[in-house]
């Protein structure tokens, strides 16, 4: 054999040997990877499901019902029963679990400045393995409120501040601000110039201001907002009493140039004396000038429901569709809007005086539920005495929260979204406290007192009125 042939055979043998070594190495690497993968799977199965991501919006959770915490885990889960889930501190919730996600939806707004813990016990992977406890915590921010301050010498201003009144910030000013309302993302402000109303929508910092289209050049009253559908509602009247007279309209906040929509009953726009958005729905409850109470849903094809005569609507309880209304004969009652059934209010302990406005308190947490009520005590049948705000529990147990003397006027009481606080609007020294001028005149000197509902302890006194916790203004 020639030298060249010998060298050719040697090179071929070396290549074959190299290929065998590469193949053996590759098999070893793949085997090692298989072992590692198997070991990882075994470790995962041994540990059970683990949280890989948490989604929550604590700021929104203190403003509106229906906020969610979503736990995403590293494995698909067996069915989760609601009894496996708990929330501390207590709050009503529902559970929606599918695949790798467990969603917890809160039925009421949560308390501010509070740490909440969501726990899922006994979570198991669909692939088997041991059960695991899933737990996450989040802290809600301190509450903030908006108030209106009117200035007879200058512009009126909507302010934002904490409930302690510190670090108040001017959000929006105009020569005459009649009213405003706040959602979790927006403010709606009603202004008046030359007896013509304008509506302005903006973010909660007062930026991105846009004027909303109105039915014409007239007066807007009864301003309200609905979180569901991002709606504003109001009654509108043409100047001089011509045409529209307190006709109820709604409009979309997200589409400022859209034409406002009149609410109709029997195919005709309705004029209303009192009205309310039904929380967590697209329905409205209203009282016409004929005194008839009507429930209607403009998003539904169903006919309006007529619910008899009524004098006023105090409030509608979030989550239960229970309205607090005053009947001509029966007085103030709790009306179930889903069935039409009504029941008298729970009697409080003791004689507290003449009953005024009644506001339901959201359920959930200690000392919650029940109602917050205003009472006027009398020195004798002709002389008024102190005015009280009390909490009446569902069993009738009564706790006094606030009191003003006969020289002052208690104009309104409102409950914070979660029911943690009560706001009392007071006009001090009412006999020497002149009213301002405008469509909605109020005393010039107004104080908003904040009280903790659970303890009755005072929290702060804020200058201004129309606090953003209220559904309607104090008129």
GUDRENMAR-142768 format. One line per 10 residues: number of its first residue (from 1); for each residue x, y, z of C-alpha. Coordinates in steps of 0.001 Angstrom, whole numbers. Layout:
BEGIN
NUM	X/Y/Z | ... $
***
This chain:
BEGIN
1	0/0/0 | 1294/3423/-885 | 2100/6018/1691 | -761/8255/410 | -3300/5408/758 | -2108/4668/4284 | -2529/8311/5263 | -6038/8365/3747 | -7086/5332/5835 | -5692/6923/9005 $
11	-7629/10169/8411 | -10850/8179/7813 | -10340/6181/11020 | -9747/9392/12989 | -12984/10917/11581 | -14982/7800/12525 | -13528/7821/16007 | -14391/11527/16337 | -17970/10924/15219 | -18316/8070/17739 $
21	-17014/10308/20536 | -19442/13123/19493 | -22365/10704/19404 | -21508/9336/22818 | -21118/12852/24208 | -24460/13948/22715 | -26220/10928/24210 | -24696/11746/27580 | -25775/15382/27426 | -29319/14469/26417 $
31	-29486/11914/29179 | -28269/14482/31680 | -30829/17001/30469 | -33536/14368/30747 | -32477/13643/34307 | -32470/17346/35169 | -35891/17817/33559 | -37244/14838/35410 | -35721/16103/38618 | -37279/19556/38040 $
41	-40669/18005/37445 | -40251/15888/40531 | -39314/18933/42603 | -42293/20854/41202 | -44653/18013/42003 | -43148/17659/45445 | -43650/21356/46215 | -47160/21665/44810 | -48486/24791/43053 | -46677/28098/43601 $
51	-47678/31683/42835 | -45867/33084/39807 | -47745/36403/39422 | -50251/38573/41341 | -52455/41264/39765 | -54224/43800/41990 | -55284/47453/41919 | -55413/48628/45562 | -56216/52237/44628 | -59333/51214/42692 $
61	-60301/48681/45375 | -61092/51424/47935 | -63260/53352/45476 | -65527/50797/43809 | -67013/47369/44305 | -65925/44561/41996 | -62158/45024/42127 | -60155/41807/41767 | -56994/40105/42940 | -55775/37460/40477 $
71	-53268/34825/41559 | -51484/33061/38692 | -49656/29838/39602 | -47090/27678/37844 | -49412/24713/37281 | -52996/24129/36207 | -55120/23621/39284 | -57835/21249/40321 | -61196/22914/40954 | -61061/25504/43741 $
81	-64052/25624/46072 | -64885/29066/47505 | -64626/27555/50995 | -60874/27163/50387 | -60469/30947/50029 | -60354/33499/52836 | -59759/37246/53035 | -58317/38962/56116 | -59655/41412/57319 | -63062/40068/56390 $
91	-64670/41336/53191 | -67381/39767/51022 | -66004/38150/47869 | -66632/35662/45079 | -64149/33260/43496 | -63488/32591/39817 | -60788/29946/39312 | -59804/28370/36001 | -56598/26791/34735 | -53628/28451/36428 $
101	-55554/31470/37761 | -57548/32112/40919 | -59541/35358/40828 | -61031/36896/43980 | -63611/39630/43326 | -64579/41877/46251 | -68280/42597/46652 | -67764/46012/48294 | -65009/48623/48283 | -62209/47836/50720 $
111	-61036/49895/53678 | -58299/52399/52982 | -54784/52188/54456 | -55261/48521/55367 | -53246/45397/54624 | -55359/42593/53158 | -54308/38958/52858 | -55884/36518/50399 | -55315/32834/51200 | -56182/29737/49172 $
121	-55906/26538/51223 | -55355/23089/49763 | -54611/24070/46175 | -53646/21011/44115 | -52174/20588/40663 | -54198/18721/38044 | -51124/16575/37552 | -51166/15336/41133 | -48750/15974/43948 | -49217/17515/47382 $
131	-51576/20375/48290 | -50159/23844/48812 | -51317/27067/50462 | -51346/30096/48158 | -51115/33433/49944 | -50613/37039/48910 | -50939/40381/50685 | -51426/43947/49483 | -51966/47287/51188 | -54628/49759/50142 $
141	-53625/53450/49968 | -54941/56115/52354 | -58289/57523/51302 | -58544/60799/49462 | -61624/62952/49063 | -62771/65842/46903 | -64666/68839/48302 | -66126/72013/46856 | -65295/75407/48315 | -67289/78426/47138 $
151	-65718/81861/47333 | -68024/84914/47138 | -64980/87071/46404 | -63389/84895/43713 | -63452/81555/41937 | -65044/78413/43350 | -62648/75461/43625 | -62768/71668/43844 | -60012/70441/46172 | -58477/67010/46676 $
161	-57003/66014/50037 | -56512/63146/52445 | -59207/62651/55044 | -56951/64423/57549 | -57214/67579/55435 | -53463/67791/54977 | -51811/68646/51668 | -55005/69832/49993 | -54554/70460/46269 | -56741/72653/44050 $
171	-57959/70498/41166 | -60369/72710/39227 | -61575/76326/39554 | -64278/78384/37857 | -66240/81542/38680 | -69325/79487/39655 | -69197/75736/40345 | -72662/74387/41047 | -71837/70730/41656 | -69358/67954/40904 $
181	-69062/64175/41080 | -66114/61775/41146 | -65590/58284/39753 | -62512/56136/40345 | -60865/57708/37273 | -62652/61003/36492 | -64254/64163/37792 | -67378/65750/36336 | -67890/69420/37217 | -71022/71483/36574 $
191	-70446/75219/36124 | -72821/78098/35412 | -72304/81298/33448 | -75120/83734/32612 | -77661/81168/33853 | -76425/78529/31394 | -74841/75278/32629 | -71739/73555/31298 | -70390/70115/32151 | -66652/69427/32189 $
201	-65044/65987/32461 | -61396/65576/33473 | -59002/63176/35141 | -58777/63200/38945 | -55798/65557/38847 | -57775/68154/36911 | -56016/67483/33629 | -57325/66636/30163 | -60432/68799/30581 | -63180/68279/27991 $
211	-66617/69866/27796 | -69538/67470/27518 | -72321/68001/24998 | -75638/69058/26587 | -79201/68962/25231 | -79149/72759/24819 | -78370/76024/26587 | -80183/75447/29861 | -79728/74401/33477 | -78308/71071/34711 $
221	-79272/69774/38164 | -79202/66520/40122 | -75747/65540/38874 | -74782/61875/39470 | -72272/59386/38071 | -72346/55636/37569 | -69200/53503/37640 | -70938/50927/35477 | -70813/52113/31905 | -68842/55246/32874 $
231	-71991/57369/32779 | -73097/60772/34025 | -76742/61588/34652 | -78581/64830/35309 | -81892/66620/34900 | -82009/69327/32275 | -84360/72297/31939 | -84585/74809/29122 | -84472/78493/30109 | -87743/80170/30959 $
241	-89553/76886/31499 | -89925/76301/27754 | -89455/72820/26291 | -87571/70475/28633 | -88466/70680/32324 | -86296/68549/34627 | -85944/65868/31941 | -83579/63082/32945 | -80583/62518/30631 | -77533/60259/30700 $
251	-74294/60583/28717 | -71083/58619/28258 | -68069/60146/29988 | -65693/58464/27561 | -67318/60127/24535 | -67742/63834/25378 | -69235/64789/22005 | -71870/62056/22003 | -75437/63308/22183 | -76945/62948/25687 $
261	-79686/60361/25879 | -83107/61169/27402 | -84599/58515/29679 | -87999/57504/28366 | -91032/55798/29868 | -93783/54795/27466 | -91784/56225/24576 | -91680/59733/26060 | -88843/61556/27892 | -89619/61798/31603 $
271	-89436/64770/33942 | -88316/63705/37396 | -88287/65139/40877 | -85824/62647/42433 | -83677/59906/40923 | -80723/57583/41560 | -78458/55298/39572 | -78827/51725/40860 | -75287/50731/41957 | -73493/48025/39963 $
281	-76149/48064/37224 | -77349/50175/34300 | -80764/50802/35874 | -82219/54018/37302 | -84801/54583/40039 | -86815/57798/39774 | -89817/59681/41105 | -91833/61713/38621 | -93639/64925/39485 | -96799/62811/39796 $
291	-95175/61048/42772 | -94838/57635/41069 | -91714/55579/41770 | -90391/53912/38586 | -87475/51531/37957 | -86133/51468/34402 | -83085/50137/32604 | -82202/52024/29390 | -79913/49159/28341 | -82766/46643/28494 $
301	-85845/46047/26353 | -87888/45326/29487 | -90768/47645/30327 | -90259/50034/33245 | -91435/48730/36624 | -93905/50917/38499 | -93428/50660/42252 | -96176/52823/43701 | -96058/56282/45168 | -93054/57756/46951 $
311	-91905/61051/48390 | -88142/60713/48137 | -85250/58281/47580 | -82674/58369/50365 | -80211/55831/48943 | -79782/52448/47239 | -77645/49843/48955 | -74714/48565/46910 | -74803/44835/46178 | -78358/44124/47423 $
321	-80505/46327/45133 | -82364/47562/48215 | -83639/51142/48043 | -84423/53295/51052 | -87507/55259/50044 | -90152/57278/51829 | -93783/56370/51224 | -96638/58756/51886 | -98363/56484/54406 | -95729/53977/55539 $
331	-92849/56442/56006 | -89296/55303/55263 | -89047/51660/54145 | -86514/49272/52584 | -87662/48289/49085 | -86221/45247/47286 | -85927/46377/43668 | -85647/42811/42370 | -88937/41592/43901 | -90877/44747/44764 $
341	-91179/43589/48366 | -90706/46160/51092 | -90072/46028/54814 | -90043/48595/57611 | -86677/49755/58931 | -85301/48001/61980 | -86396/49864/65095 | -83496/51450/66985 | -82927/51118/70693 | -84561/54001/72509 $
351	-86352/57138/71330 | -83944/59179/69200 | -86346/61800/67896 | -87700/62527/64437 | -86160/60338/61732 | -84478/62099/58807 | -82305/60707/56031 | -81217/57041/56089 | -78085/55693/54363 | -77263/51947/54160 $
361	-73792/50813/55245 | -71997/48213/53088 | -71780/44767/54640 | -68428/43270/55550 | -66024/43852/58394 | -66809/44413/62045 | -69748/46653/62966 | -70705/47114/59321 | -74022/46687/57634 | -77093/48321/59113 $
371	-77848/51973/58430 | -76598/55443/59319 | -79524/57694/60250 | -80123/61346/61034 | -82470/62275/63889 | -83867/65610/65067 | -84444/65739/68804 | -87064/68127/70165 | -86975/70151/73377 | -90760/70369/73101 $
381	-93201/70071/70170 | -92248/73554/68922 | -88527/73827/69764 | -85848/71725/68043 | -82925/70450/70055 | -79811/68517/69078 | -79375/66726/65767 | -77857/63246/65808 | -76152/60817/63454 | -76399/57242/64693 $
391	-75515/53805/63408 | -78340/51284/63735 | -77200/47687/63320 | -79343/45021/61692 | -80440/43845/65163 | -81409/47370/66271 | -78304/48018/68377 | -77641/51752/68264 | -74458/53815/68601 | -74337/57586/68444 $
401	-71661/58839/66052 | -72127/62604/65917 | -74161/65417/67484 | -74691/69114/66743 | -76567/71621/68813 | -79707/73512/67881 | -77698/76588/66856 | -76067/74642/64009 | -77625/72856/61023 | -76867/69267/60058 $
411	-77368/69366/56291 | -76242/65907/55114 | -74553/62680/56114 | -72733/60310/53761 | -70868/57037/54169 | -67461/56318/52639 | -67393/53622/49916 | -66375/50820/52309 | -68450/52087/55232 | -65404/52853/57355 $
421	-66170/56568/57765 | -69173/58868/58001 | -69099/62445/56712 | -71375/64993/58421 | -71981/68329/56703 | -72587/71121/59234 | -73499/74781/58799 | -72313/76430/62046 | -74386/79192/63640 | -77047/78843/60986 $
431	-78981/82015/61906 | -76004/84260/61092 | -74601/82126/58283 | -75875/83712/55035 | -76591/81650/51944 | -74699/82225/48707 | -76487/82735/45409 | -76941/80325/42550 | -79047/77426/41353 | -78038/75487/44483 $
441	-77525/78058/47278 | -75797/76840/50451 | -74601/78588/53625 | -71273/80288/53048 | -69582/78711/56085 | -69648/74916/55838 | -67704/72179/57648 | -67407/68499/56745 | -66758/66387/59843 | -65238/62920/59334 $
451	-66061/60268/61970 | -64874/56636/62190 | -67987/54466/61992 | -66576/51528/63968 | -65561/53622/66985 | -67416/56927/66686 | -64112/58749/67104 | -63675/62052/65247 | -61081/61945/62470 | -60973/65471/61075 $
461	-62901/68609/60148 | -62595/69754/56527 | -63594/73105/55089 | -66026/72729/52211 | -68996/70581/51190 | -70284/68099/48591 | -67700/65494/49620 | -67097/62936/46868 | -68459/60085/49035 | -71977/61450/48551 $
471	-74175/60235/45707 | -75953/63589/45452 | -75422/67116/46719 | -76864/68494/49988 | -79990/70043/48470 $
***
